[in-house]
Amino acid sequence: MELSELVRYARDKYGIQEQHKWSDFPGFSVLCHPKTGKWAALLMRQWDSETGTQLERCDLKCGRESLPRFRKSFLTQPVRMHGKDWIGIIFDRTTEEKTVFGLFDQAVAAGNQAGFTIVLPERRTVEKGGYHETPLPFAGMNRPKEKEAVPERLREMKRLFEYGSQSASSRAENFYRQALFMQDYEDEVPWTGSFVCYFPTYHDMTTQQLRGYFTWRTHLRRGKFEPISSSAAYVYIYELLNGIGADSAEESLRKMQEFEEGFLESGLGDARMRANLHRWMMEFAVLHGLPREMAQKTADREMLERDTALSVLRTPDRYTDDEVFSALSFFGGKKIASSPVLKVQPERGKHLFCEAWRAALSDRGQQEDAFSRCFGGKVLRRWYPLANTVYYHREKVTDREYVLDECRRFLCSNGAWQMEAYEKPSFDRYRFQGFCHGTDLRLRRYLKTGRYLREAFEDEWAAPYAEAAIEADRKALLEAARPKITIDLSGLDQIRRDASVTRESLLTEEDRREYEEEQRTADLPEQETVSRAPEENTRAASVLNEIQIQILRTLLEAGDVSEILRKNHLMPSLAADAINEALFDEFGDTVLISEDNGLFLVDDYTEDLKEFLGGNSNE
């Protein structure tokens, strides 16, 4: 900050002109109180030949008690002035405008309290009438040449300002009192010039600036958004935060959203205003207990996206692969999203990354799960809603809980707020990136993508989880490769008829004679077999013929049934269908399958078949 900025501030706000009183010392000047004419500040400029720079300092009459209150390096003991009312200020790159301007306001306020009036004693006069008590102007007092035309409403508003405490709460209370008084005021004097101020209020503006602001506000309320200084635009936001110009908290929030659309979306305002506005709107919604959807709609997008990603990574089994991979990419950055694993096999690659993270979270062998090791736990800390605004907390908030999302909530107890959330300082970014890198490394090798990575020390903890995902993928591929057999028993009769026609067409005349002869002789042994079967084999003989029993016994003894099939002119698939249909009432399932032109027993039913057939004898 430069000394000239203080001179400009004194001129624009109080009409104070810099006075050069010493021709022999051109680097010295003073700023006098606008009413008393007494020195409020001694300004000093001195050229430093050694450094080739100009040193700028100021002695300010704002009270020595200000020094311990601020504890700023640029605030010192006075250089030229003496007494407990003076402090010193060094002007350089560390000097803060907000602090210096506030101290100057304090000096002016202290001067107001020190004013007095001289009253002349009453005298007789020969003329009609007499002498009256008359206030006299002080020497050096700067009088405006022409009295500025100030609307009476503005005059009354300025009189509402209470000097004294310079605390943030007193400043906010003054602003609220004046804003409430001016909430319906309109003007028609266009805004001109510039206005730069931290935490601006009406008290920081000149009369001309105030009239320009209220004119701009009048047009804005009618839907016309015009350019204005960012500091002045902040005053309008502060009004809405304090409920000025709105009948409810919901309407205040809606008007802030309209301001964003009409003012900021038009390219007006500074770069930080949008971020500030979104943070304040969310804090405002929480403070006033508005619906969660309204708070989420206005909250900072990055914060919400971070919370959403944390929610997904904390409970990945509840979410799809696309959602989990998006959360991994949010914290893992572009490297994981651009991995060749995704280029070679996008869906499979995503699934493998997600399964590796799910495996890491299911590992119960660690004191902390993978999520806690990477992101820590929720932190509960004090929360100061709207602390960096001019907001008057005029009502005590009742005890409450406000849940913004699964990872962030706010608690109020005895008027003090706390926020519980996952905080960035607790994140172990290197550990999480190690997981992503280690998993990517192994998936590239598994899928043979090329462009392989070199393993690092921080990658090692991801190895067992990546390998678990790979092993599960291998098993899934093997299972998918096995042929799936579906038997529709309802169509078995038609299959038999079709097979019979096919067999008849393939048999030669000689084969047909042999087959008919064998069928005639096969009926009698079957009856004899039934009569000779042991008691426990009665059920089998009642549902199976001799050839079918022979096939099953041979398979139970791990024998080859191909000769039996050939000799009896049976196709494996038809034989399997016939046996399965005959035994369906007994077992309720398929006991025999035809595969690769052979017959195979279903392992789950081998013991039951042995008992059903009455032993392993094939005689």
Buried (B, 14 or more C-beta within 10 A) or exposed (E): BBBEBBBEBBBBBBBBEBEEEEEEEEBBBBBBBBBBBBBBBBBBBEEEEEEEEEBBBBBBBBBEEBBEEEEBEBBBEBBEBEEEBBBBBBBEEEBBBEBBBBBBBBBBBBBEEEEEEEEEEEEEEEEEEEEEEEEEEBEBEBEEEEEEEEBEBBEEBBEBBEBEEBEBEBBBBBBBBBBBBBBEBEBEBEBEEEBBBBBBBBBBBBBBBBBBBBBBBBBBEEEEBEEBBBBBBBBBBBBBBBBBBBEEBBEBBBBBBBBBEBBBEEEBBEEEBBEBBBBBBBBBBBBBBBEBEBBBBBBBEEBBEBBBBBBBBBEBEEBEBEBBBBBBBBBBBEEBEEBBBBEBBEEBBBBBBBBBBBBBBEEEEEEEBBBBBBBBEBEEEEBEBBEEBBBBBEEEBEEEEBBBBEBBBBBBEEEEBEBBBBBEEBBBEEBBBBBBBBBBBBBBBBBEBEEEBEBEEBBEBBBBBBBBBBEBBEEEEEEEEEEEEEBEEEEBEEBBEEBEEEBEEEBEEEEEEEBEEEEEEEEEEBEEBBEEBEEEBEBBBEBBBBBBBBBBBBBBEEBEBEEBBEEBBBBBBBBBBBBBBBBBEBBEEBBBBBEEEBBBBBEEBEEEBBEBBBEEEEE
